[in-house]
Amino acid sequence: MLFNMDAQIDYAVLELSKSYKAVDDFLKDPDVTVSDACDEVLYEYEIPGAIIGEDGKRLPREDPRVEAVFEQRRPEAERAASLYRTAHPD
């Protein structure tokens, strides 16, 4: 499964629908932007160490360290969305 992207996506979709319902609902909103979706997944689902404070808790979204991680990740999310749209035109 480690190198099987389809299996990884299937697992993430299942996990979001069962254990992260608020994130799943947020992502299914037709008006959500790629950047907002990226931020939500990072902050509420992935929770990387870069957004954890010295007290072991998530830093506020407005913290410059969190915003820096958002800014770093958003271009990759935009690139992934663009590649997906190219491969799956409507």
N, C-alpha and C positions, 0 to 999 in steps of 0.2 A: 504494500500500500504506500510505502514511503515515496516511491517514484511514479505512482499511478495518480495522475492529476484528477481523473474522473472520480476515483474512489475518494480522494481527499475532498473534493467538492461535495460529493454525496454525503460524506460524513459531516462536513460543516453545515450543510443544509439541514440534515437531521438534528444535529446538536442545537442549532439555532432555533428550530421549530419546537424542540422539547424543553431545552434548558435556558434559552435566552429569548423568550417570547417577545419581550419589549423591543429588542434589537431586530428580531425577525419582522415584527410589524412595522418598525421604522423603515427598514430596507424595502418593504413591499409598497410603501407609499409611492404612488406614481410621480409625485412632485419632488421627491428627494433628489438632491444633486449628488454627483459622484463624490465631490469633496465632503459633503455632509455624511454620506454613507461611509466613506473612508474613516472619518473622524469617529463616528459612532462605533464601528467595528473595532477600531484600535482602542478606544477608551472603555467600552463596555464588554468586549468579547476577548480580544487578544491580551490586553493589559500588560504591555511590555514593561520590563524593569525600568526603562527610562522615564516612565510616568509615575513611579512609586517614590514616595518621599522617605526620609530617614525614619519615620515612624511606621513604615511598612504599609501605609495607606496610599491610595491614589491621590495624586496632587489634583487641585482644581483644574478644570479645563482651561481657565484663564491664566494659569501659571505659565510663564515664559518657556519653561522646559517642556511642558505639554504642547504648547503652541509650536515649538520648534520641531517636535516629532510629527505633529500634524502637517506642518509645512514640508517636511522631508518626505512624508508618505504620499501626499496628494498627487504629485506628478506621476508617480508609479500607478496610482489608481486610475488617473486619467488615461495613461498609456494603455493599461489593461482594458479599460472600457472602450477605447478607440479600436484596439485590436479585435475585441469581441464584436463590435458593430461592423467592422470590415468583414469578419468571417461569417456574420449572421445578419446580412442586410434584410430589412423588412420588405 
